[in-house]
Amino acid sequence: MRTLEAPPPPLNNMPVYGNDDVGIPPDRVRYVRGLVRAAVKEYFTSYHTWGYQEWSDMRQAITYVEQQEPRLAICVRSWGACALLSRAINNKAAYARCCCDRPPKPPAIGTPGIAGTGASVD
């Protein structure tokens, strides 16, 4: 079995899809993306970026992805699976920051507010 050395860093910019050496055909890209999403959902419960995840969770997710898609197992030190998982978990963390940091919308002008106890509406 041949092995595939990693391209230059950074990890989240390493090309996996479209990389002829990895050999994931275009008709399998959707499957692999779904596989990576499933691994992120199963093994990463926090909304932290890749660098702040627990090593045991990372190892389980990498093993899962490489077992389900053997073409990624040829990558030395699992760079293929790590690149895909890194992108997915960083996107999850960015989405969480975007949605959670947003302040609540104020009520629109002309819509009635909620009257508290003892308040009267004239």
Stockholm file with secondary structure:
# STOCKHOLM 1.0

chainA/1-122         MRTLEAPPPPLNNMPVYGNDDVGIPPDRVRYVRGLVRAAVKEYFTSYHTWGYQEWSDMRQAITYVEQQEPRLAICVRSWGACALLSRAINNKAAYARCCCDRPPKPPAIGTPGIAGTGASVD
#=GR chainA/1-122 SS CCCBCCCSSCGGGCCCTTCTTTCCCGGGHHHHHHHHHHHHHHHCCSCCCGGGSCHHHHHHHHHHHHHHCGGGGGBGGGHHHHHHHHHHHHHHHHHHHHHHSSCCCCCCTTSCCCCCTTCCCC
#=GC SS_cons         CCCBCCCSSCGGGCCCTTCTTTCCCGGGHHHHHHHHHHHHHHHCCSCCCGGGSCHHHHHHHHHHHHHHCGGGGGBGGGHHHHHHHHHHHHHHHHHHHHHHSSCCCCCCTTSCCCCCTTCCCC
//
